[in-house]
Amino acid sequence: VVEAVCAVEVGHFRQGQLVERDAIMSDHSLVPALSVSASALDAQSHRMRIIAANIANAQTTRDANGNVYRRRDVVFASELDRNIGSRRRDASGLRGVRVARTVEDNSPLQRIHRPGHPDADAEGYVTMPNVNPMEEMVDLMVANRSYEANVAAMKTTRAMAQKALEIGR
């Protein structure tokens, strides 16, 4: 058992108290912050996969079922700690974020005139997906920045825990 002179509780130090290493990694420490960041990484990763599928299918006029591809989007939901107040009086109750569901965008499909296209109707119009690749790229950049921010938060949290353990040496 490693002992440290300091415990970390939601960014505050209690100097001069001798605590075990496990106390530094308890629910009152940095683990909730890591958990929130990890859940956000998972959610943003799922979002990036959906965006990539949208971009890949931007010109798909017929899927396996014969339907035009519809843009998909991810709906996030926050996860709250069910034990608010029972263990941590100062806690916000936030445990992280999760993907609630993936929904289809019901905006109108595009119709373009391409008389020679195999999926063209009698008038020569083809119904195209409601995917705008430029908007998808912007969404992808936003998701990527959020992912990077959560990686940075995890690295900072880890560095704080390491510094707290070094104080006891």
Salt bridges, closest charged atoms under 4 A:
GLU9 OE2 - ARG14 NH1 3.61
ASP27 OD2 - ARG87 NH1 1.91
ASP73 OD2 - ARG71 NH1 3.84
GLU79 OE1 - ARG95 NH2 3.21
GLU79 OE2 - ARG98 NE 3.36
ASP81 OD2 - ARG87 NH2 3.52
GLU104 OE2 - ARG72 NH2 3.76
ASP105 OD2 - ARG71 NH1 3.71
ASP119 OD1 - ARG62 NH2 2.29
ASP121 OD2 - ARG111 NH2 3.18
GLU136 OE2 - ARG71 NE 2.45
ASP139 OD2 - ARG71 NH2 3.21
GLU148 OE1 - ARG145 NH1 3.78
GLU166 OE1 - LYS163 NZ 3.74
